[in-house]
């Protein structure tokens, strides 16, 4: 029997089958898009990115992000954030990017410190590798950096090696250069940042 009822049943079955396939297809596409959003890496905040070549520096306590010049670094320690120069974006999204800048006599610099310095100015991570405190003390007469938490002391002239205290690792150095009269990053940090593994 191939009457009108059979044809309409065949059409209904075909339509139902097509509808089912379409729903399954759209469901799979929807799940695929949702999964892709979950699996896709989140875009990094530019303020979290490590300093890159050409970044300038801005003093941590400055009201406006003004690029530091070599003349701004005198005989005291300056805490600074790297700053992307075009957008004046401070890379202050993580404290691991905080840098300390000090001026030293160029003739007193030893080994790789001489190559990493710009006009006698050196840059090191401001985060002590012992317990993660900020290195904020500077003895200009001894040219020694000190962490006030547990008194780890670092020789600023010699790649910030540990002089004494509980730290087992030097501060990470950030090579510098001068570009258009501004202090700038020459290369990324040369050592691991943050607390040294126990």
C-alpha positions in Angstrom: 0.0 0.0 0.0 1.5 3.1 -1.2 -1.3 5.5 -0.4 -1.2 9.1 0.8 -0.9 7.9 4.4 2.2 5.9 3.8 3.8 8.9 2.0 3.0 11.2 4.8 4.4 8.7 7.3 7.6 8.4 5.2 7.9 12.2 5.1 7.3 12.5 8.8 9.9 9.8 9.5 12.4 11.5 7.2 11.7 14.9 8.7 12.0 13.5 12.2 15.2 11.8 11.3 16.6 15.1 9.7 15.5 17.1 12.8 17.2 14.6 15.1 20.4 14.8 13.1 20.2 18.6 13.0 19.7 18.8 16.8 22.5 16.4 17.4 24.8 18.4 15.1 23.9 21.7 16.7 24.4 20.1 20.2 27.8 18.9 19.2 28.8 22.3 17.8 27.6 24.0 20.9 29.5 21.6 23.1 32.6 22.0 21.0 32.5 25.8 21.2 31.9 25.7 25.0 34.8 23.2 25.4 37.1 25.4 23.3 36.4 28.3 25.5 37.2 26.3 28.6 40.3 24.7 27.1 41.7 27.8 25.3 44.3 29.6 27.4 43.2 32.8 28.9 44.9 35.9 27.4 47.6 37.2 29.7 47.2 40.6 31.1 50.0 42.8 29.6 50.7 44.2 33.1 51.7 40.6 34.2 54.2 40.1 31.4 57.9 40.0 32.3 60.1 43.0 31.3 61.0 42.9 27.6 63.8 44.5 25.6 63.1 48.2 25.2 60.9 48.6 28.3 61.6 51.8 30.3 61.3 52.2 34.0 59.0 54.3 36.2 59.5 54.8 39.9 57.1 52.8 42.1 56.1 55.8 44.1 55.6 58.2 41.1 52.2 59.8 40.7 52.6 59.5 36.9 54.5 56.9 34.9 57.4 59.0 33.8 60.4 57.1 32.3 63.5 57.2 34.4 66.7 58.7 33.1 70.2 57.8 34.3 70.4 61.2 36.2 67.3 60.1 38.3 69.4 57.3 39.9 71.7 58.9 42.4 73.3 57.3 45.5 70.1 55.8 46.8 68.1 52.8 45.9 65.1 53.4 43.5 62.3 50.8 43.3 60.7 50.8 39.8 58.3 49.0 37.5 59.2 48.2 34.0 57.0 50.2 31.6 56.1 49.5 28.0 57.1 52.9 26.4 54.5 53.3 23.7 51.4 52.8 25.8 53.1 53.7 29.1 51.8 50.4 30.5 53.3 49.6 33.8 54.2 45.9 34.2 53.0 45.9 37.8 50.5 43.0 37.6 52.9 40.8 39.6 55.3 41.8 42.3 58.0 39.7 40.6 58.4 42.5 38.1 59.5 45.0 40.7 63.0 46.1 40.1 65.6 47.9 42.2 68.0 50.3 40.5 71.2 51.5 42.1 74.1 53.6 40.7 77.6 52.2 41.3 81.0 53.4 40.2 81.5 51.8 36.7 85.2 50.9 37.6 84.1 49.0 40.7 81.8 46.6 38.7 83.0 43.0 38.5 82.5 40.4 35.7 79.0 40.2 34.2 77.7 43.1 36.2 79.8 45.4 34.1 78.2 44.1 30.9 74.7 44.4 32.4 75.0 47.9 33.7 74.2 51.2 31.9 76.2 54.3 33.0 77.1 52.5 36.2 73.4 51.7 37.0 72.4 48.1 37.7 69.0 46.5 38.0 68.0 43.5 40.1 64.8 41.9 41.1 63.5 43.5 44.3 62.2 40.1 45.5 64.5 38.2 47.9 64.9 34.6 46.9 65.0 33.5 50.5 61.3 34.2 51.6 60.0 36.5 49.0 60.3 39.8 50.9 61.2 43.0 49.2 64.9 44.0 49.2 64.6 47.7 50.2 67.7 48.5 52.2 70.8 49.9 50.6 74.2 50.7 52.1 75.8 53.2 49.7 79.1 53.2 51.7 79.4 49.4 51.4 77.4 49.1 48.1 75.4 46.3 49.6 71.7 45.5 49.2 69.9 44.0 52.2 66.6 42.3 52.7 65.1 43.6 56.0 63.1 40.4 56.7 66.0 38.0 57.4 69.0 40.1 56.7 70.3 38.5 53.6 72.9 40.8 52.1 73.9 41.0 48.4 77.0 42.5 46.7 75.5 44.8 44.1 78.9 45.2 42.3 79.2 41.4 41.8 76.0 40.2 40.3 74.2 40.6 43.6 75.8 37.4 45.0 74.9 36.5 48.6 77.4 38.0 51.1 75.6 36.6 54.2 72.2 35.6 55.5 69.9 32.7 54.8 69.4 33.3 51.1 71.0 30.6 48.9 70.7 32.5 45.6 71.7 35.8 44.2 69.1 38.4 43.1 68.1 38.0 39.5 69.8 40.7 37.3 68.0 42.7 34.6 70.5 43.9 32.0 70.2 47.6 31.1 70.9 50.0 28.3 70.2 53.7 27.7 67.8 54.5 24.7 67.1 58.1 23.8 68.3 59.3 27.3 66.0 56.8 29.1 66.9 53.7 31.1 65.7 50.6 29.2 65.7 46.9 29.5 68.5 45.4 27.3 67.5 41.7 27.9 65.2 39.7 30.1 66.1 38.7 33.6 69.1 36.5 33.6 68.0 34.2 36.5 64.9 32.7 38.0 62.6 35.1 39.8 61.0 34.5 43.2 61.7 32.3 46.1 64.4 29.6 45.7 63.1 26.0 46.1 63.9 24.5 49.5 
